[in-house]
Amino acid sequence: MKTNFIQFLTAFMLISAPMLRAGNDVVLENGQFKLVVGSNAIPKSLIIKSSGEECLRSDATLSLCTATQERPYNNEVKLAHLNKRTTYQADTIYWKDKQLIVGFETIPYEAVIGVKMTPQYMSFTLDGFIVESSDYAGLKLNTPPAVEVCLMQLPVRERTYFGEWLNVCWDKQGAVNLLATDPYCQISAEKREGYRVLRSTAVKGIKLKGAGAALLACPSDRLLDGIAKVEEDFNLPRGVESRRGPKIDFSYFWTMSITPSNADSLIRVAKQFGFPGMLMYYPSFCKELGAYQLVGEYEWKDKDYPNHEKDLSKMLDKIKAAGIIPGFHTLHSQIGMQTHYVTPVPDYRMSISHTYNLSRNLGIDDTEVYVEQNPEDAPIVDKCRVLKVGTEFITYEKFTTEPPYKFIGCKRAYNGTKAQTAPQGMVIGTPDISEFSATSIYVNQQSSLEDELAAKAASFYNLGFQFMYLDGSEGVNPPFDYNVPFAQYNVIRRLHLQPIFVEGAARGHFSWHYMSGGNAFDTFVPEEQKAAVRRYQLKEAPQMQADFTRLNFGWMAYTLPSDKTIGTQPDILEFVTSKAAAWDCPISMKLDPQKAAAHPRTADNAAVVKAWEDVRARHWLTDAQKEMLKNPDAEFILLTNEKGAYELLPYEQIPVAGNSRDVRAFVFNRNNQWYVVYWHISGEKKLQLPLQKSTVILYSKLGKKQSFSSNGNDAIVVPVSGRRYLTGKNLTKEALMKAFNESKIVE
């Protein structure tokens, strides 16, 4: 107790002292680290105090701060230097009244950066500027003319891991993290030879004064504790708390057809597969015309939910009572082409990707639209060749790129809008139509429409959902590194209770605080599922782990076997779920009761998923097993043995009946005995194998023998439908592979 008190007192004295100086150096120090900056504004040292480890590259002469102008404004600077966007390096720094005062080369003003010292972190906020009025005498402009101010940039030594999302360099010994303390500060990193430059920048047009960031340097096992303190102190969503929650790796299945009348059947499917969660797409309870035609309208499906909120809330209570967590899947940043936001009167708050001035008056029947600017970058893709002229939509076939500039082949009153005249000089533009099916338009994030849509989405979530998928997150106007997370946050900050986890289709730095579930991938056909996991999920998993985050190894489609596809099969699910478990990640599946009932192998498919969900929930896998499972080229089977316990074994696919697609078989070694697990993808047939009956043992499940017939002294006939296990005394791997390859499928 005495030791803890002394440590607390030492930390308190360090953060209470406004500044320590060593010669002309500026020294900032708290309980975790010490940052030393030379009086010339060059960072000299960043030391983790518990280990004494230096975190900066000493040979990287990099100014702590910079200021950027679009061009010089001070008269003397303008005359002496090029008129272009220029970044000026800090060249002086000193401490005054709990603030850093930073001067820059060439430009005549200083930045004032407020510093907050805590035992876990230091925060840095752009408080303002010191400007001499004489430096801009006679100029009628806001001073200082800065478009960006880098509050901090540090040349941090390369470590084993770099978390791009969180902006953290770390290894088993230590971590250095520079993260935003608000949605506005722009966080980035630049890779150099042997180090990374971590940056935090305040940007005009987003937020210049008041934007801030926090610096943490500590043993790696204390990093999340420090971030949790930042989240608490700055009232941010609790990303650390969510990541540490017991339900962070819960898998789920996705539906867009649940209603109060069929909820029981979906609950049964969830329990059959062992899914702890159920994600419901907004068309489950909102009207939709296909694709995203009505997204943003959020009108109730009166037939299925006549009592609207009461019906949905009651259904969610039923799902939770069954032990399943309900999730809400929505698109939060776009408006459908058939919503009242778009037709018959287009909302002025939609995002416009390109703008032009009319160079001639537009008549009511004109089929050419003349503009001042060259439209060479205008959309040329079908369904996206649209102009918004006031409250009219006009389509065009092509345009000229030489004067006079004009859009040609125009059709008026598109999408149910009304033709109108427009005067010369009027600003028109191309709506920012979504690249996904072109059935919706992105919203201008700097408008009240985004607030309106966010409030609608939050109102559904607040009826009793517990996790969320924010789809279409990339669908915002630039700057994307700000608008992607801010549009998401616009929804999150309206939720009554913090979600257990949030997933999304895109992310920015600030999203880390609430998107603790990372992302899911779209579906792949069964024949490509394993290759896709190797190509995408297994490459992203270590990247996300470097950001202390899991991803979703779904979404997987639940596909019925047909002439065109083998459909969803147990080995495919075994592969995906095992690789997900290796990285402590969940899966998700698009599943409905009708397909579950129609698929002949649902019992086996469900058994695979349910077993792996149990393994994940019980933390059954050892670290060694997880490392083994991470091998992208190796496949494994999770067996339930004769005693009801799990066994994890490697297995490999072998050909059946001369490479027939209809029967799948895998060979593995268990207790020094070779086995083959096999099944038919869709039917109930028989398999003739060139093996002696006396050498073969057949199990319907391990420990439960099944009878089979003999077809002469050198052949047996075994049933082939659901999964079965074939083994035998003295049967080698080669003998089994040969027998299955030479087998015949018979009725």
Secondary structure by P-SEA (a helix, b strand, c coil): caaaaaaaaaaaaaaaccccccccbbbbbcccbbbbbcccccccccccccccccccccccccccbbbbbcccccaaaaacccccbbbbbbcbbbbcccbbbbbbccccbbbbbbbbbcccbbbbbbcbbbbccccccccccccccccccccccccccccccccccccccccccbbbbbbbccccccccccccccbbbbbccccccccccccccccccccccaaaaaaaaaaaaaccccaaaaaacccccccbbbbccccccaaaaaaaaaaaacccbbbbcccccccccccccccccccccccccccaaaaaaaaaaaaaaacbbbbbbbbccccccccccccccccccccccccccccccccccccbbbbccccccccccccccccccccbbbbbcccccccccccccccccccccccccccccccccccccccccccccccccccaaaaaaaaaaaaaaaccccbbbbccccccccccccaaaaaaaaaaaacccccccccccccccccccccccccccccccccaaaaaaaaccccaaaaaaaacbbbbcccccccccccccccccaaaaaaaaaaaaaacbbbbbbccaaaaaaccaaaaaaaaaaaaaaaaaaccccaaaaaaaccccbbbbbccccccbbbbbbbbbbbcccccccbbbbbbbcccbbbbbcccccccbbbbcccccccbbbbccccbbbbbccccccbbbbbcccccccccccccaaaaaaaaaaccccc
